[in-house]
Amino acid sequence: MRRALISKSLQRLTSKQPNRCFSNTNISLRPQDVEETTKPPSNHHTKFMNPIVRELWEQRQATKERLMSLTDEDSQTSGSGNLTELTAKMMKKGTKGQFAPKFRHPSESKTTIDYNFKSDEFLREAYQSPGGTMRFGKVLEDLDALAGNIAFHHVVGGDDVMLVTAAVDRIALRDIPQLDKDQRLSGQVTYVGSSSMEIRLQIHELKDNDEADEDEYVEHWLEGFFTFVAVDPATNKPVKICPLVPETSEERALFELGALKTAKKKEARKRSKSSVGTPISAETVQMEQRAQQLLEDAFPLLRMPSLADSNAILMSHTQMQNTLIAQPQVRNLSNKIFGGFLMRRAFELAFSNAYSFGGEWPQMLEVDNITFNAPVNVGDLLSFNSRVIYSLPDGGDLDDITHHSSKPLVMIEVECYVMEPEIAKAHLSNRFYFTFVLPTKETCRKVLPGTLEEARRMVQRMVADEEQAGLGKGYLGQYGLESDGK
């Protein structure tokens, strides 16, 4: 009886259904195959972004459209030095920089935008966090959007150039303000290499006399450095951009600092690409010894957990993850997924990770480093993987950042992978590092590696943070890894 009922049910399920709503022939295996996803963003797509991001992108689009609308007759005065006219001519004729200026000054790229929280109720609501402060994840999106505008103005908006966010060196916070005061976000280009440029961004509280005293120094509560690279959209290869000529002593100092950081990055990339037969440096040997020492410290947790330190925890036990599909509403003006969106999602996962690890609402201190290894396309399956890369139970010294002295610090690593289920593979798109403080805790658990790979990654991150200019966190000291004379 039961078998007869099952047989009839199977027959109904497998029989032809001419009135089905869906047809297998209309299903696309990959969203990228649909023509709509490859079209340029519409005039409405910016409405899905933050109010500040939307305003910045609309300003950039308006500038580009205004330049493109100029007639040839309007731009014949190439000897007048009118940058707008020269730009229009370059864009319309496709001369690839023939009429572009020979150099730019940092002040020419300076851009500002205000958060008018006191008068704009919608803006206050859009940026409000559960604690009543500015929602930092949205601030990250604004920073990336403003940096993109500044980079756009520096390269004079050439049609044959695509600007991509290459890295974020550091975003340091003194504090995160409440929403009862207006704020100003500003930035400008500080260093230019062959095809890359460094952009310095700051946010400070607006005073009543800010409009009158525009040049007066105001102490900022956030400072960050973004690196953009200009590439050919057809080949994805870097292209040369307009050089930068600093004018003031501060601009020259920032330019020299940018050159120093660029040289260190090149040296680090060269070390990471060492091939078979290349002599191993003393630094590499020392880092390997430190990794082995960390594994020895973790031995009780791995093999005799009942005898292990109750204040220690394995790195693998601190992991968190979330997965999502990259939707077209968060693409940028180049039709790729907006880098600021990826930063916000990574930060919010890192914050949740620090919260669950520390047992209290953490305070964001800084974004230590972000790398953009590969672009993310609309329809990509993204996997964000977060973990506590290490912690400082006794606290640290971040010099210019307040409200954290002697309080435990938690360092979070987030990796973003683009998953490809069709071929059962994945590739790394981004890597993010965040530092949080536990403001009322006296200590926290010490994180230890469970594998040699984890130990190496931990030491690499500690050394990178120790080398960061102006920081005295004492990472290696608290783990007993400092070497003599170092």
N, C-alpha and C positions, 0 to 999 in steps of 0.2 A: 504493500500500500504506500509506504513512505517512498520507496524507489520510484513508483509510478508518478507520484506528485513531483518529485525532484526532476524526473525526465520531462514532464510537461513544462515545468518552469524553465528548464534549460532551452527547450524548443522555442518558448516565447522570447527568451532573451536573444537567441541566435537567429531568429527569423528576420526577414527584411522589414525595415520600418521606413516607408517612403516619406513620412511626415516628420522625420527627425529634424531638430533645430540645427544640428551641427553636421558638417560633412568632413571626413578626414582629408579630402582633397583640398580643403581651404585652410588647413592648419600649416603655419610656417614653422619650420624647425628652429630657426634663429630669428629674433626680432630685427637684427641688422639687415636681413634680407628684404624687409619692407622698405619701400622707397621713401615713405614719409619720414622715417627716422634719419635719413641722410640729408634731408632738406635743411636749409638755414633756419635758425629759430625765428618764429613769427613775432609780430609786434606785441603779442599778448603773453609770451612766455616769461617775461620779466616780472609779471604780476604775481607769480608764484614765489618770488624771492623775498628776502627781508626788505623792509622799506628803504634802508640805506643802500643795500646792494642794488635794488631796483633803480634808485635815483642815480647811482654811479653809472650803471650800465646804460641807462637812458641818456645820460650826459655824453658818454662815449659814442653811442650810436648817433646822437644828434650832431656831434662834432664831425664824425666821418661823413654823414649825409650832407652836411653843410659844405665840406671840402669837395665832395664829389659833384655837388650841384653848381660849383663855380664854372663859368664858361672859359674857353680858351682865351677870349679877349680879356677876361678879368685877371688872368694869370700870366699876362705877357710881360709884366713889369719885373722880370727876374733880377734886374739890377737894383731894385728898390730895397731889397733885404726883407721884404714882407714874407714872414715864415708861412703864414696861412696860404698865400698865393703860390709860393714855391711848392708847398705840400700838395696843393690841388693839382699843379702841373705834373708833379711826379706821379701822383695816383692816376691821373687821367691818361698820361702818355706811357706809363709803364717803363719809365727810364731807370728804375732800380737805383735811385740815389744820385742821379746826375745833378739834380738841382737841390739836393738835400744840403743842409748846413754842414760845414767842416767839423764843427764841434758844438757842444751845448754846455751851459753852466748848470750846476745843481739847482739854483734858484728858479730856472725856467720850468722845471718839472714839479715845483712845489704845488701841492693840491690839498685843500681842506674841505671837510664836510662836518656839519654840526648835528648833534643829537639834541633836539629841542624838547627835552622831557617835560619841562615845566609848563609848556603851552600845548603840547601835543599828547592828548590822552591815549590815542591809538598807538603811538610810538612807545609810550610807557608800558602799555599792556603787551605789546609785541616783544619787548626786551626784558620783561619781568621774570626773575627766577623764583623758585619756592622760598628763598631766603630774602626776597625783596631787593636784591642787588641786580646789576646788569647780568643778563644771561651770557656767560662767556663763550659758549658755543656759537652764538650768533655774532659775537664780536669777531671771532675768527673768520667767519664768512665775510664780514665787512672789511677786515684787514686785507684779505686776498683780493677782494674786488677793487679796493682803492689802489693797492699795489699794481694791479693790472692796468688801471687807468693811467697811473704815473708812468709805467713802462710804455704804454701806448703813445703817450705824448712825447716821450723821449725819442722813440724811433720814427716820429713824424707820421705815424699811421700808414706806413707803406702797405699797399695791397698784397705784395708778395712776401710779407713777413707774418708769421704766426708766433705769438708770445705764449710761452708755457711757464708755469711755476716749477722751478727746478728744485728748490729747497727752502726751508725756513730754518735759519741758524739758531735763533733764540728769541723767545717772547717772554720778557720778564715783567712781573706785576708787583707793584708796591702794595696794592690793595685793589679790591673791586668795589666801586662806589655804589651807593644807593641811587634810586631813580628820582630824587628830589632836586637834583642839580643838572644843568645842561652840561654836555661834554663836547669836546672838539677832537676829531680824528684828522691828523695831518701827516704828510710824508713827502719825501723827495728822493731822487736818485743820489746816491753817495759814492758809488764806484762803478766803473764800466770797464770790462775787459774787451776781448775781441768780439764775442757774441753774447756775453752775459752782462747783467747789471745787478747791482745790489741796491735795495730800496729800504730806507729807514722809515719806520712808522712810529707815531707816538699818539697817545690820547691824554688829554689833560682836562681838568674841570674849567668850565668857562666862568670867568669873573664878570662882574657888571661892566668893567671898563675894558674888556678884551677887544672890542671893536675899535676903541680909541687908541689903545696901546698895543697894536698888532705885533710890534717887534720886541716888546718887553718879554723877558724870559719868564716862563711859567713852568713850574715843576710838573712833570708828567707822572702819571701813575702806571702807564704801560709803555713799553718800548720793544719793538721787534724789528728784525731784519729779514727781508725776503730776497731770494735770488730768482730772477727771470732770465730765460734764454730765448733768443730770437731764432726761429728755424724756418726753413723753406717748407711751406705746406705740402708741396708736391713730393719732396724727397725726405723730409724730416731731418735734414742736415742743418747744422748751425750756420748762420749767415752773419757777416760783420755788421756792426751797428755804429752809430755816431759816437765818437769819443766824448769823454767828459773832462772839462777843464775847471777845477775848483778855483774859487776866488778868495774866500776868507780863510783864516787860520783854522777854524773849526771844520770847514769843508775839506781842507787839505789833510787834516788829521784823520777824518773819517775815510778819505780816499786811501790814505796809506794803510789804515786798519783793514779796509776791504781788500787791498792788494795782498796784505799779509795773510788774511784768512783764505784767500783764493790759493795762494802758494801752499799753505798747509793742507788744503783739500787735495790738491794735485799730488802732493807728496804721500798723503794717506792712500789715495787711489793707486799710486804706483806700488806702495808696499803690499796692498791687498792683491795685486796681480802678479806677485812673484811666482815664477815658474820653477819646474824641476831643474835642479842644478844651481839655482840662485843661492848664494850664501845666506844663512839665517842670521838675522841681526840679533844683537844682544838684547834689544827691547823685546823681540819676539820670544826669545828664550825665557826672559824674565816673566812675561805674561803667561807663558805656558806653565811655569813653576807656580805662579799664583793660582792658576786654574786647578792644578793638581792639589794645592793646599786646601782650596775650597771643597774639593771632593772628599778629602780626608776629614774635614770638619763635619761633612754631611754623613759620614759613615754610620754613626749611631742611628740617625733617622732612617737610613736605608736598610740596615741589617739588624739593629737592636733597638727598635722604636720605644720599648718599655723603659730603656735606660737613657734615652735621648733627652736633650734639653727641652723642657716644655715650652720655652720661649722661642724655639726655632720651628721653621716650617719649610717644606720642600717647595721649590718654585712651581712645580707642576700642580700643586694643590691650591694655587692662587689664580688659576686661569678662568677667564670668562670669554664668551663668544656670542656674536649675533650675525645673522645672515640676511641679506636683502637683495632685491632686484633694483638696478639703477634705472630710475624712471626718467622720462624725457623732460619732466617739469623742472629738474635740477641740472639741466645742461647749461653750459656757458655760451658765450657769444661765438665760440669756435666750434660749437656743436659737440663738445666733449662734456663729460660730467664735471661740474664745477668743483675745483680743488677745495674751495672753502667749505662746501658741503661734506666732503670726505673728512676734512679736519674736524668739523663739528661732530660728526658721527663717531669719530675716533675719540674725541675728547669726552663725549658723554658716556661712552663705554668705559674709558679709563677712570672717569669720576666714579662710576658705579663700582668699578673694581676696587678703587682705593677706599670707598665707603664700606664695602663688605669686608675688606681686609682689616681696616683700622677700627671698625666698630663705632665710628662717629662721623658726622658730616665733615668731610675734609675741606681744606681751603686750597684753592689753586695758587701755585707760586710761579711756575714758569713752564713754558714749552721749550724743552731742551734742544730738540732737533727733529726735523721732519724731512724726509727724502721722498721725491716723486720719481719712481723708477720707470713707470709706464703709464700712459693715459688710460682712462676708463671710459668705455663707450656706453651709450644708451642700450639697455637690455642686458648688460653684464650681470652675472651672479657674483655678488661680493660677499666675502667672509672676513669679518673683523675679529681678530684673535688678540686678546689682551691678557697680560700677566704682570705680576710684580717682579720686575727684573732684579731689584734688590731694595733693601730698606735701611734706614739709619735710625735705630732705636734711641740713640742718645742725641739725635738732632744734628744740625749742621749750621754753618754760617754762610748765608747768601748775601752778605754785605749790605746791599742797597734795598733789600726786601725786609719789611718789618713784620711784626706779629708772629714770629716763628722761632725766636731764640730758644735753643735747648729743647725744642719740641721735635718729636719723631717725624722723619721725612719718609715718604713713600714714592719710589720711582716706578712708573708704569711704562711698559712697552706695548704698543699696539701695532700689529701687522695687518695690512689689508691685502687679501689675495683675490684675484679674478679667477673664478672657478669655470672650468670648461667641461661640463658633464659629457658632451658628445664624444670627447676623446679621452675622458678620464684623466685630465691634467689640470694644473693650476699654476699661475705665475704671480710673483710678488709685485704689487703695484705701488704700495706706500709703506713706509715705516715711521712711526710716531713715538716720541718720548715726552712724558709729562712728569712734573714733580709736584707733589701735594704735601701739605703739612697737616698733622692731626692737632688742632689748636688747643684742646684741653687735656690730651693724653700726656702722661709722663714717659711712656715707652710704648713699643709695639714689638711684634714678633720679628725675629731675624730670618731672612729668606736665604736658603741654601740650595745649591744646584743638585739635581739627581743624576745628571749625566755629564760627561766631559764637554759635550757641545754646549750645554747650559752654563757650565762653569766658564768656558771661553767667552761666551756672549756676555756674561756678567762682568768679567774682568775688562773686556773691551769697552763696555759702557762706563765702568768706573774710571778707566784711564781717560776716556774721551771727556768725561765731566771734570776730571781733575785738571785737564789741559785747558779747559774753557777759561778765557781771560776774565780776571776779576772775581773768580769764585774761590772760596776756601772751605768747601763742604767737608773735606776730610773723609772721603768715601773709603779710600784704601786703608786708612788708619783704623777705622772702626771694625774692619774685617781682618785686621792684623796682617795686611798685605803690603805695607810700605817697606821699601827696600832702603838699605843704608845709603845715605847721601842723596836720596831722591826726594 
